Every structure is written in C-alpha cells, then in structure tokens.
Amino acid sequence: MRLDDLLEEFQARINTARGTRDRVHSLLEAVLSVGRELDLGQVLRRIVEAAAQLVDARYGALGVIGPDGRSLSQFLTVGMTHEETARIGHLPAGHGLLGELIRNPEPLRLTDLSEHAASYGFPAHHPPMCTFLGVPIRVRDEVFGNLYLTDKRGGQEFGPEDEVVLSTLSVAAGVAIDNARLYEDSQRQRRWLEAGGEITKSLLAGNPRADVLELIARRAREITGARLAEVSVLVPGTNDLVVELAVGAGSHERLGMVMPAAGTLSGAAYRVGVPVTSENIEHDGRFSAHSRRFEGLGPAVAVSLGTAATEQVRGVLLLARSTEEPVFMDAELQPLLSFAGQATLALELAERRRDAEQLTLVADRDRIARDLHDLAIQRLFATGMTLQSAARLIENPPAVERVTRAVGDLDETIKIIRSTIFGLRDHAGEEGSSLRARTARAVGEAAVILGYAPRLSMEGLLDTDVPPHVADHVIAALQEALSNVARHAHATRVEVALQATGKAVVLSVVDNGVGIPREGRRSGLRNLAERARSLGGTLDIQTPREGGSRVVWAAPTTRES
C-alpha cells in the first residue's frame, strides 16, 4: 500500500473518532439541557428540538399518547413554521405510520416512509418527507409517547448510530418527563391547598355566596389551565340546570343559560355524583344537548358539588380547555375532587349562615312590629283622642278644621303602621303564598322556556297593599307576558319589574327582541288587556327607542287597614 493511501485512511479514522466524540458530547449536552427544565411543556419542547439536532433531521415531532392508549393527545413539531402547520389544519391523531409506533413501541427506521404498509400519504399542504426514524419514550415502564424524525439532511439515510443516539436520548427524556410531572403535581397540590385556604378565609370574612362561588370557579380555572369554568344549579321543580356563574370564554353569554340535565356533561355529573370527563366536549356524542355553546373547546370535566347519595348535590363545577390542550388526567381529578368537597362545605356553611341571618332578621322584625304596635300605635291613638277632645273646646272654625284634619292624618298614619306591622310579621311566610315569593317563582320557572333567567326587581308593600284577588291576576298576567316573549320575541334579555305604589300595582315586562308586529295573532295581548279591564286597570304596550317591547300592566289596589 502506498504511503499516501495509508495517510488518507489514518486521517479518515481520526475524523470518525473525532465525529463520534463530538456526537457523544452533543448527546450529553442534550441530556443535561432536557434535565434542567421542570416545566413539562418546556421539557417536551427541548426533547424534540434536541432529537432533531442530534440526528441532523429536517423535521421532528413528539407525540404524547392519550388516555385511551390508541391516539395522540398532543403533537409538538419542529422544522415547520406556524404558517405551514396552520395550512395543514388538524394535527395528527395517531393513525397510519404514527400509529404503528403506538401499536408496536419499538424503534423504527425507514428509507422511504411511503413504502411502509401502514403509511397512507400526507394531508394537503404537508411538506414531502422520505427517510424516517421513530423511537418510543417510556416513563416508568409506561409508553408516554414517541419521537418521530424525518428527512436527514444531505439526502442521507438514518443509520444504526442515529437510532442508538435517539434511543439514549429517549431514556433521559423519560426521566426528565417523570421529574417534570412530579414537580407539576406538587405545584398543583400546593395551589389547590392555597385556593382552599382562600375560600375558607373568604367565608370567615362573611362574603356573599355569589362572591365565594366566583372565587371557587376562578381558582379552579386558573389551576387547571381551563378556558371556561362554570357553576350550574338545579332549577327548582324541574330536571333542568341553570348556569349561575361563569368565568372565562363566553361567560356573559353562558350566564343564566338553562340546559337539560339529560344529554349534558354537567347533568351527567349531577346525576351520578362523580367526575365525568370528555376528551372533546364540542363533538362528544354523549353530550349533544347544547353542544354549540362549547364551540372551540375540547377536553372537559364536570364535578358535582356534593354527593348524589345523600341528595345534597348543590351544583356542578364544569371546566373546559381549548381543543389543543391535553385531556384531564386521573392525577388531576383527585385534587379537583378534594377541592370540590371543600367548595361544597363552603357553600353549606354559607347557606347555614344565611339561615341564621334570616332567623335573626325575622326576630328583629317581630320585635319591631311588637314595639310599633305596643308603643307607637298606642301613643298615636292617645294623641288622636286628646286632639278630638280638645277640638270640642275650640270655638275658632278654622282651628277646629285644622285639628280635625290632623286627627285624620293620625288615623291614616296608624293604618300605614298597621300595614307595615302586618308586612313585617308576614315576611317569614314569603316562601309560601306571598306575592313576592309567587313572582320570584314564576320568573324562575320562565327561565326554563326562555333559556335564560330574566332579571327581576320588586318595590313597595306588595304583600300588604295588593289584595289576594288582585295578586292572582298579577301572577297570571306575568306568566302570560313571559310566555309571549318566549314564543314570539326571540329575545336574549328580559327584565321584570313589579311595584306597589299605594294606589295601584304596576307590572312591567321589557325585552330586547323583535318587537310586537302590527299584524299577527294578538290573543295573548287581548287576554292581558281584558284581565286589566276587569279590575279597572290598563294595559300599555310600548316600543323602546333601542328596540324590543315594553308591556306595562296596571291595576288599582285597596290598602287594607
């Protein structure tokens, strides 16, 4: 052999050794880089970037296997721009060649991936790819996902050395992923504990139930990374749920929305009393009712606030993530369950405190009514008798008239105080047959047919100034007006106002719908007008400047003494 040939061979061996040394050094750097991160998302990104760099691949991807063990729940890529991935559309779900590694988690090298039996081509706008190398990533003997590398630069094929390097990286990746998961779990547990303490502090501070509910929903959304959090409660006397509170995406549109318990994720959790999950709430065939309201949302979980076994379910907490986010794992559900239990206890304490405050309020009203009757009325009555006696001794006619008028005013004042006393003592029975309670119940029931809860305001001595027979007509008129809105108005907002003025009771129903057409059936309006006329009242139909309609129904009242 010539000397030149020997020198050339020697130089080639030196270069090979140097290349091997450089590659081992790069592998060690990649392992250290991956191991430094504790955020799981960053760990996964570092792994796929390091893999592509180590084997000199143009394109790389990391697919995370979903809970079903057959598809991919996450898919991270390198080598393609955001514009390219957007043109491709939906990311792979784990079919074809990618699914081959899921079914058979062993390293796979291909000279031309299109020739493999499991390959069935690329979607539109996908860049062409030829050579392929895939290896599984195991975390504690469980296959977490797979690394996919394509198109080795320079038109070369992936060799056995590339496979060894990538397999070594996958072992280090499994350890790094496990560490990141443990860190993530500990941080999540800490945040759940802090949220529970914050809720307890809010309760002890005496905050209203609505504020506590909002705090529960907001903290659950933040900790789980959900786009939407909502709390639903049962509509009394029905099998429907109403969204009492919503935080996040589309919260304003969801607030007050009424939905059936059957065919909804929240309804399923309410019935069974255990967490119910969905991998994609928008397209889940089990929960097709009101599926449009979850447009753009994917993984979701619903947790009952209470236990169905004791019939103490106070509501349902629903959390939904974006479509590209991971599904809710079992490791996330356990702390969420504990948090839901604490939230349930918080709501129960709030209800008990409200009951105690109600009892104190009733006792105070009783005392005030007793004092008014025993002290104020007796003094006013005595003053009136004294003035009547004094009037007989007055000879000046104008003075006598003024004293007589004052006595009449005192009588009127006594009637008002007696009416107030009656109202105070009757307040405890509002949940039964009082006009206020019946009005609130009618408005609540209308939420079922409207699809949302109307706003309600009440003013005046409704339970004392409005006679029972007039109150019956008020409730009937209210139900007729709300029914008309539900059938014809196509409204998204309804406001109900009921006022006792002392001389009349006035009911106003305002909506933002299409208004009342000049032509068409008006049987409902005729019923309202006839009902008002039978009491000597009026019906006024108005069209607000901003659109919709305003129906004002009024009837005279007789104040009872």
PAZA-36746 format. One line per field, with one value per residue (C-alpha): residue number from 1; x, y negated, z negated. Coordinates in nm, 2 decimals. Layout:
BEGIN
num: [NUM	...]
u: [X	...]
v: [Y	...]
w: [Z	...]
END
This chain:
BEGIN
num: [1	2	3	4	5	6	7	8	9	10	11	12	13	14	15	16	17	18	19	20	21	22	23	24	25	26	27	28	29	30	31	32	33	34	35	36	37	38	39	40	41	42	43	44	45	46	47	48	49	50	51	52	53	54	55	56	57	58	59	60	61	62	63	64	65	66	67	68	69	70	71	72	73	74	75	76	77	78	79	80	81	82	83	84	85	86	87	88	89	90	91	92	93	94	95	96	97	98	99	100	101	102	103	104	105	106	107	108	109	110	111	112	113	114	115	116	117	118	119	120	121	122	123	124	125	126	127	128	129	130	131	132	133	134	135	136	137	138	139	140	141	142	143	144	145	146	147	148	149	150	151	152	153	154	155	156	157	158	159	160	161	162	163	164	165	166	167	168	169	170	171	172	173	174	175	176	177	178	179	180	181	182	183	184	185	186	187	188	189	190	191	192	193	194	195	196	197	198	199	200	201	202	203	204	205	206	207	208	209	210	211	212	213	214	215	216	217	218	219	220	221	222	223	224	225	226	227	228	229	230	231	232	233	234	235	236	237	238	239	240	241	242	243	244	245	246	247	248	249	250	251	252	253	254	255	256	257	258	259	260	261	262	263	264	265	266	267	268	269	270	271	272	273	274	275	276	277	278	279	280	281	282	283	284	285	286	287	288	289	290	291	292	293	294	295	296	297	298	299	300	301	302	303	304	305	306	307	308	309	310	311	312	313	314	315	316	317	318	319	320	321	322	323	324	325	326	327	328	329	330	331	332	333	334	335	336	337	338	339	340	341	342	343	344	345	346	347	348	349	350	351	352	353	354	355	356	357	358	359	360	361	362	363	364	365	366	367	368	369	370	371	372	373	374	375	376	377	378	379	380	381	382	383	384	385	386	387	388	389	390	391	392	393	394	395	396	397	398	399	400	401	402	403	404	405	406	407	408	409	410	411	412	413	414	415	416	417	418	419	420	421	422	423	424	425	426	427	428	429	430	431	432	433	434	435	436	437	438	439	440	441	442	443	444	445	446	447	448	449	450	451	452	453	454	455	456	457	458	459	460	461	462	463	464	465	466	467	468	469	470	471	472	473	474	475	476	477	478	479	480	481	482	483	484	485	486	487	488	489	490	491	492	493	494	495	496	497	498	499	500	501	502	503	504	505	506	507	508	509	510	511	512	513	514	515	516	517	518	519	520	521	522	523	524	525	526	527	528	529	530	531	532	533	534	535	536	537	538	539	540	541	542	543	544	545	546	547	548	549	550	551	552	553	554	555	556	557	558	559	560	561]
u: [0.00	0.13	0.22	-0.04	-0.32	-0.21	-0.21	-0.56	-0.70	-0.54	-0.69	-1.04	-1.02	-0.91	-1.21	-1.45	-1.32	-1.35	-1.70	-1.80	-1.65	-1.84	-2.16	-2.13	-2.05	-2.37	-2.57	-2.45	-2.53	-2.88	-2.94	-2.83	-3.04	-3.35	-3.29	-3.26	-3.62	-3.91	-4.20	-4.35	-4.43	-4.07	-3.93	-4.12	-4.02	-3.65	-3.67	-3.79	-3.55	-3.26	-3.36	-3.38	-3.04	-2.86	-2.96	-2.95	-3.32	-3.50	-3.83	-3.91	-4.22	-4.31	-4.65	-4.80	-5.02	-5.37	-5.56	-5.71	-5.36	-5.45	-5.43	-5.22	-5.34	-5.05	-4.83	-4.53	-4.33	-4.00	-3.89	-4.22	-4.33	-4.66	-4.80	-4.72	-4.88	-5.19	-5.23	-5.22	-5.50	-5.57	-5.26	-5.22	-5.43	-5.21	-5.32	-5.11	-4.74	-4.75	-5.00	-4.76	-4.52	-4.82	-4.92	-4.56	-4.35	-4.01	-3.75	-3.84	-3.61	-3.73	-3.55	-3.88	-4.17	-4.43	-4.34	-4.44	-4.77	-4.92	-4.85	-5.14	-4.99	-5.00	-5.28	-5.30	-5.02	-4.80	-4.43	-4.29	-4.09	-3.89	-3.65	-3.79	-3.67	-3.91	-3.84	-4.08	-4.03	-4.10	-4.18	-4.16	-4.22	-4.52	-4.50	-4.55	-4.52	-4.30	-4.03	-4.06	-3.78	-3.78	-3.56	-3.20	-3.01	-2.78	-3.02	-2.87	-3.05	-3.08	-2.83	-2.79	-2.59	-2.87	-3.11	-2.87	-2.83	-3.21	-3.28	-3.04	-3.20	-3.54	-3.43	-3.31	-3.63	-3.84	-3.65	-3.69	-4.06	-4.12	-3.94	-4.14	-4.46	-4.37	-4.29	-4.60	-4.81	-4.65	-4.71	-5.06	-5.13	-4.98	-5.21	-5.51	-5.43	-5.38	-5.71	-5.89	-5.75	-5.85	-6.21	-6.22	-6.08	-6.35	-6.62	-6.50	-6.49	-6.86	-6.85	-7.18	-7.24	-7.20	-6.85	-6.75	-6.89	-6.69	-6.37	-6.42	-6.47	-6.19	-5.93	-6.03	-5.99	-5.65	-5.51	-5.63	-5.55	-5.91	-6.06	-6.40	-6.53	-6.90	-7.12	-7.47	-7.75	-8.08	-8.39	-8.64	-8.92	-8.76	-8.49	-8.30	-7.98	-7.92	-7.57	-7.55	-7.19	-6.94	-6.58	-6.37	-6.45	-6.81	-6.90	-7.15	-7.35	-7.35	-7.47	-7.83	-7.84	-8.08	-8.00	-8.15	-7.98	-8.01	-7.76	-7.52	-7.18	-7.30	-7.62	-7.43	-7.21	-7.52	-7.69	-7.40	-7.23	-6.87	-6.65	-6.74	-6.48	-6.49	-6.19	-6.38	-6.69	-6.78	-6.81	-6.89	-7.19	-7.29	-7.35	-7.51	-7.76	-7.64	-7.31	-7.29	-7.22	-6.88	-6.76	-6.38	-6.35	-6.21	-6.12	-6.37	-6.46	-6.77	-6.76	-7.06	-7.06	-7.19	-7.30	-7.59	-7.63	-7.73	-7.93	-7.72	-7.58	-7.57	-7.44	-7.19	-6.85	-6.76	-6.41	-6.32	-5.99	-5.91	-5.91	-5.53	-5.48	-5.43	-5.72	-5.79	-5.58	-5.66	-5.38	-5.57	-5.91	-5.82	-5.71	-6.00	-6.24	-6.09	-6.13	-6.49	-6.56	-6.42	-6.62	-6.93	-6.86	-6.81	-7.14	-7.31	-7.16	-7.28	-7.63	-7.63	-7.51	-7.77	-8.04	-7.91	-7.91	-8.27	-8.38	-8.21	-8.39	-8.72	-8.67	-8.58	-8.89	-9.10	-8.95	-9.00	-9.36	-9.43	-9.28	-9.47	-9.79	-9.74	-9.58	-9.61	-9.98	-10.09	-9.93	-10.07	-10.41	-10.40	-10.28	-10.57	-10.82	-10.67	-10.70	-11.06	-11.15	-10.97	-11.15	-11.48	-11.34	-11.21	-11.45	-11.25	-11.38	-11.05	-10.87	-11.12	-11.08	-10.71	-10.73	-10.98	-10.75	-10.46	-10.67	-10.75	-10.38	-10.31	-10.57	-10.41	-10.06	-10.20	-10.33	-9.99	-9.81	-10.06	-10.00	-9.62	-9.66	-9.86	-9.59	-9.31	-9.49	-9.59	-9.24	-9.14	-9.40	-9.28	-9.15	-9.52	-9.80	-9.69	-9.69	-9.32	-9.25	-9.50	-9.35	-9.00	-9.11	-9.29	-8.98	-8.76	-8.99	-8.99	-8.61	-8.69	-8.89	-8.68	-8.34	-8.20	-8.31	-8.50	-8.39	-8.64	-8.69	-8.97	-9.06	-9.33	-9.56	-9.66	-9.77	-9.98	-10.12	-10.22	-10.54	-10.53	-10.76	-10.55	-10.23	-10.38	-10.43	-10.08	-9.93	-10.15	-10.05	-9.68	-9.70	-9.89	-9.64	-9.33	-9.49	-9.55	-9.18	-9.07	-9.29	-9.26	-8.99	-8.66	-8.51	-8.19	-8.27	-8.59	-8.64	-8.94	-9.04	-9.32	-9.42	-9.69	-9.75	-10.01	-10.29	-10.20	-9.98	-9.77	-9.61	-9.36	-9.20	-8.93	-8.74	-8.48	-8.65	-8.80	-9.09	-9.46	-9.57	-9.87	-10.01	-10.04	-10.21	-10.27	-10.47	-10.21	-10.22	-10.61	-10.60	-10.38	-10.60	-10.92	-10.76	-10.66	-11.00	-11.18	-11.00	-11.04	-10.68	-10.49	-10.25	-9.99	-9.77	-9.46	-9.17	-8.84	-8.61	-8.34	-8.58	-8.78	-9.10	-9.23	-9.56	-9.69	-9.99	-10.15	-10.45	-10.58	-10.54	-10.72	-10.50	-10.60	-10.62]
v: [0.00	-0.34	-0.59	-0.84	-0.58	-0.49	-0.86	-0.91	-0.60	-0.72	-1.06	-0.91	-0.71	-1.02	-1.21	-0.93	-0.92	-1.29	-1.28	-1.01	-1.21	-1.53	-1.34	-1.19	-1.54	-1.67	-1.39	-1.47	-1.83	-1.74	-1.52	-1.79	-2.05	-1.84	-1.75	-2.12	-2.20	-2.14	-2.28	-1.98	-2.18	-2.32	-1.97	-1.82	-2.11	-2.07	-1.69	-1.72	-2.01	-1.81	-1.50	-1.68	-1.84	-1.51	-1.31	-1.61	-1.58	-1.85	-1.77	-1.64	-1.57	-1.44	-1.27	-1.22	-0.92	-0.99	-0.81	-0.56	-0.43	-0.44	-0.80	-1.11	-1.38	-1.62	-1.67	-1.91	-1.98	-2.14	-2.23	-2.37	-2.74	-2.84	-2.93	-2.57	-2.40	-2.63	-2.54	-2.17	-2.21	-1.94	-1.78	-1.40	-1.19	-0.88	-0.69	-0.55	-0.53	-0.73	-0.48	-0.19	-0.31	-0.34	0.02	0.15	-0.07	0.03	-0.18	-0.20	-0.31	-0.36	-0.46	-0.57	-0.60	-0.60	-0.23	-0.11	0.08	-0.15	-0.47	-0.62	-0.96	-1.31	-1.57	-1.87	-2.13	-1.89	-1.91	-1.60	-1.36	-1.05	-0.90	-0.82	-0.73	-0.68	-0.57	-0.54	-0.74	-0.53	-0.68	-0.42	-0.12	-0.31	-0.44	-0.81	-0.90	-0.87	-1.07	-1.10	-1.23	-1.26	-1.38	-1.35	-1.65	-1.59	-1.33	-1.06	-0.77	-0.74	-0.48	-0.24	-0.51	-0.76	-0.50	-0.44	-0.81	-0.87	-0.57	-0.70	-1.04	-0.89	-0.72	-1.06	-1.22	-0.97	-1.06	-1.43	-1.39	-1.20	-1.47	-1.74	-1.55	-1.51	-1.88	-1.98	-1.76	-1.91	-2.26	-2.19	-2.04	-2.35	-2.58	-2.37	-2.40	-2.77	-2.81	-2.61	-2.84	-3.14	-3.02	-2.95	-3.30	-3.45	-3.26	-3.36	-3.72	-3.70	-3.74	-3.67	-3.33	-3.47	-3.60	-3.26	-3.08	-3.31	-3.25	-2.88	-2.89	-3.14	-2.94	-2.61	-2.76	-2.91	-2.59	-2.35	-2.59	-2.58	-2.84	-2.81	-2.75	-2.75	-2.65	-2.52	-2.46	-2.28	-2.48	-2.41	-2.18	-2.08	-1.85	-2.14	-2.32	-2.69	-2.84	-3.05	-3.17	-3.15	-3.27	-3.27	-3.22	-3.34	-3.38	-3.66	-3.45	-3.15	-3.32	-3.24	-2.97	-2.69	-2.34	-1.99	-1.75	-1.48	-1.49	-1.74	-1.69	-1.89	-1.69	-1.36	-1.47	-1.59	-1.26	-1.02	-1.24	-1.15	-1.33	-1.29	-1.37	-1.43	-1.43	-1.68	-1.84	-2.01	-1.68	-1.43	-1.24	-1.15	-1.52	-1.66	-1.89	-2.25	-2.14	-2.46	-2.66	-2.47	-2.58	-2.59	-2.39	-2.04	-1.84	-1.90	-1.76	-1.82	-1.76	-1.76	-1.99	-1.74	-1.38	-1.23	-0.95	-1.19	-1.41	-1.71	-1.80	-2.18	-2.23	-2.12	-2.27	-2.24	-2.31	-2.31	-2.35	-2.46	-2.19	-2.18	-2.13	-1.79	-1.59	-1.59	-1.30	-1.09	-1.27	-1.60	-1.46	-1.36	-1.71	-1.85	-1.62	-1.73	-2.10	-2.03	-1.88	-2.18	-2.41	-2.21	-2.26	-2.63	-2.66	-2.46	-2.69	-2.99	-2.85	-2.79	-3.14	-3.28	-3.08	-3.21	-3.56	-3.51	-3.39	-3.69	-3.92	-3.76	-3.80	-4.17	-4.22	-4.06	-4.29	-4.60	-4.50	-4.45	-4.78	-4.96	-4.80	-4.84	-5.18	-5.38	-5.30	-5.34	-5.68	-5.80	-5.67	-5.85	-6.17	-6.15	-6.10	-6.41	-6.62	-6.51	-6.61	-6.94	-7.02	-7.04	-7.33	-7.53	-7.80	-7.91	-7.72	-7.73	-7.59	-7.32	-7.22	-7.20	-6.98	-6.75	-6.72	-6.64	-6.37	-6.23	-6.23	-6.04	-5.78	-5.74	-5.71	-5.44	-5.25	-5.27	-5.15	-4.86	-4.77	-4.78	-4.56	-4.31	-4.31	-4.25	-3.96	-3.81	-3.83	-3.50	-3.33	-3.48	-3.14	-3.03	-3.23	-3.59	-3.79	-3.85	-3.48	-3.38	-3.64	-3.52	-3.16	-3.25	-3.43	-3.13	-2.89	-3.11	-3.05	-2.70	-2.81	-3.12	-2.95	-3.21	-3.38	-3.71	-4.00	-4.08	-4.39	-4.44	-4.76	-4.87	-4.69	-4.42	-4.17	-4.42	-4.67	-4.42	-4.23	-3.85	-3.85	-4.13	-3.93	-3.63	-3.85	-3.99	-3.64	-3.53	-3.85	-3.79	-3.43	-3.54	-3.81	-3.59	-3.32	-3.57	-3.67	-3.31	-3.22	-3.53	-3.78	-3.59	-3.79	-3.74	-3.96	-4.01	-4.25	-4.22	-4.50	-4.48	-4.79	-4.87	-5.25	-5.26	-5.32	-5.06	-4.76	-4.80	-4.51	-4.59	-4.33	-4.46	-4.25	-4.32	-4.10	-4.17	-4.38	-4.33	-4.33	-4.53	-4.23	-3.88	-3.70	-3.91	-3.67	-3.69	-4.07	-4.06	-3.83	-4.08	-4.38	-4.20	-4.10	-4.46	-4.60	-4.35	-4.52	-4.87	-4.88	-4.94	-4.77	-4.99	-4.84	-5.05	-5.02	-5.14	-5.35	-5.08	-4.81	-4.53	-4.58	-4.70	-4.58	-4.77	-4.61	-4.81	-4.75	-4.96	-4.83	-4.89	-4.94	-4.72	-4.88]
w: [0.00	0.09	-0.19	-0.06	-0.10	-0.45	-0.55	-0.40	-0.58	-0.91	-0.86	-0.80	-1.12	-1.31	-1.17	-1.25	-1.61	-1.64	-1.49	-1.74	-2.03	-1.92	-1.89	-2.24	-2.37	-2.19	-2.34	-2.69	-2.64	-2.51	-2.82	-3.05	-2.87	-2.89	-3.26	-3.37	-3.29	-3.53	-3.33	-3.14	-2.83	-2.81	-2.87	-2.58	-2.35	-2.45	-2.38	-2.03	-1.94	-2.08	-1.89	-1.56	-1.62	-1.73	-1.42	-1.18	-1.08	-0.89	-1.07	-1.42	-1.63	-1.97	-2.01	-2.35	-2.37	-2.51	-2.79	-2.55	-2.46	-2.09	-1.98	-2.03	-2.27	-2.20	-1.90	-1.91	-1.59	-1.49	-1.14	-1.02	-1.06	-1.22	-0.88	-0.75	-1.04	-1.01	-0.64	-0.73	-0.97	-1.24	-1.39	-1.36	-1.59	-1.57	-1.26	-0.98	-1.03	-1.35	-1.49	-1.40	-1.68	-1.92	-1.85	-1.84	-2.07	-1.92	-1.72	-1.35	-1.06	-0.71	-0.39	-0.24	-0.47	-0.19	-0.12	-0.47	-0.48	-0.75	-0.55	-0.36	-0.25	-0.38	-0.42	-0.18	-0.22	-0.41	-0.31	-0.14	-0.36	-0.28	-0.54	-0.88	-1.23	-1.53	-1.89	-2.19	-2.51	-2.83	-3.17	-3.45	-3.21	-3.06	-2.70	-2.73	-2.36	-2.06	-1.88	-1.51	-1.29	-0.91	-0.62	-0.74	-0.59	-0.29	-0.15	-0.37	-0.55	-0.92	-1.03	-1.33	-1.51	-1.48	-1.63	-1.93	-1.99	-1.97	-2.20	-2.45	-2.44	-2.49	-2.82	-2.95	-2.82	-3.02	-3.34	-3.27	-3.19	-3.51	-3.72	-3.55	-3.62	-3.99	-4.01	-3.83	-4.06	-4.38	-4.25	-4.16	-4.50	-4.66	-4.46	-4.54	-4.91	-4.88	-4.69	-4.97	-5.23	-5.03	-5.01	-5.39	-5.46	-5.23	-5.41	-5.76	-5.63	-5.57	-5.19	-5.00	-4.84	-4.49	-4.57	-4.72	-4.41	-4.18	-4.38	-4.35	-3.98	-3.91	-4.11	-3.96	-3.61	-3.69	-3.84	-3.57	-3.28	-3.16	-2.92	-3.09	-3.44	-3.52	-3.82	-3.74	-3.99	-3.96	-3.86	-4.14	-4.04	-3.71	-3.56	-3.42	-3.53	-3.51	-3.49	-3.80	-3.75	-3.45	-3.42	-3.11	-2.74	-2.66	-3.02	-2.96	-2.70	-2.93	-3.25	-3.32	-3.04	-3.11	-2.99	-3.04	-3.28	-3.02	-2.73	-2.90	-3.08	-3.39	-3.40	-3.40	-3.69	-3.88	-3.84	-3.92	-4.18	-4.05	-3.80	-3.43	-3.16	-2.79	-2.55	-2.32	-2.47	-2.14	-1.94	-2.22	-2.10	-2.46	-2.54	-2.23	-2.40	-2.39	-2.22	-2.03	-2.34	-2.37	-2.02	-2.02	-2.35	-2.38	-2.70	-2.98	-3.32	-3.54	-3.92	-4.14	-4.44	-4.70	-4.69	-4.50	-4.75	-5.02	-4.78	-4.88	-4.54	-4.55	-4.20	-3.93	-3.86	-3.48	-3.35	-2.98	-2.80	-2.44	-2.18	-2.15	-2.53	-2.70	-2.84	-3.21	-3.36	-3.67	-3.86	-3.82	-3.92	-4.28	-4.40	-4.20	-4.39	-4.72	-4.62	-4.51	-4.86	-5.03	-4.80	-4.89	-5.26	-5.20	-5.02	-5.30	-5.56	-5.36	-5.35	-5.72	-5.79	-5.56	-5.75	-6.08	-5.95	-5.83	-6.17	-6.33	-6.07	-6.14	-6.52	-6.47	-6.25	-6.52	-6.79	-6.57	-6.49	-6.86	-6.96	-6.68	-6.80	-7.18	-7.18	-6.86	-6.77	-7.13	-7.16	-6.83	-6.92	-7.26	-7.08	-6.84	-7.12	-7.30	-6.99	-6.93	-7.29	-7.25	-6.93	-7.12	-7.33	-7.03	-6.91	-6.61	-6.30	-6.10	-6.40	-6.45	-6.09	-6.12	-6.44	-6.27	-5.97	-6.20	-6.36	-6.02	-5.94	-6.26	-6.16	-5.82	-5.99	-6.22	-5.92	-5.75	-6.06	-6.10	-5.73	-5.80	-6.11	-5.90	-5.64	-5.89	-6.06	-5.72	-5.58	-5.72	-5.51	-5.18	-5.06	-5.05	-4.91	-4.93	-4.61	-4.62	-4.65	-4.38	-4.15	-4.21	-4.15	-3.82	-3.69	-3.79	-3.61	-3.30	-3.27	-3.15	-2.85	-2.78	-2.80	-3.05	-3.37	-3.35	-3.57	-3.85	-4.07	-4.32	-4.51	-4.76	-5.00	-4.76	-5.03	-5.22	-4.97	-4.70	-4.78	-4.72	-4.42	-4.25	-4.33	-4.14	-3.84	-3.86	-3.86	-3.57	-3.37	-3.44	-3.32	-3.01	-2.93	-2.98	-2.77	-2.48	-2.50	-2.48	-2.19	-1.97	-2.08	-2.01	-2.29	-2.47	-2.77	-2.97	-3.27	-3.50	-3.74	-4.00	-4.20	-4.46	-4.45	-4.73	-4.48	-4.21	-4.14	-3.82	-3.63	-3.36	-3.13	-2.89	-2.63	-2.36	-2.10	-1.76	-1.90	-1.86	-1.49	-1.38	-1.20	-1.35	-1.64	-1.95	-2.16	-2.44	-2.45	-2.44	-2.75	-2.93	-2.84	-2.94	-3.27	-3.34	-3.24	-3.47	-3.76	-3.64	-3.52	-3.20	-2.96	-2.78	-2.50	-2.41	-2.17	-2.34	-2.13	-2.15	-2.01	-2.16	-2.35	-2.69	-2.83	-3.13	-3.31	-3.60	-3.83	-4.12	-4.48	-4.81	-5.11	-5.40	-5.74]
END
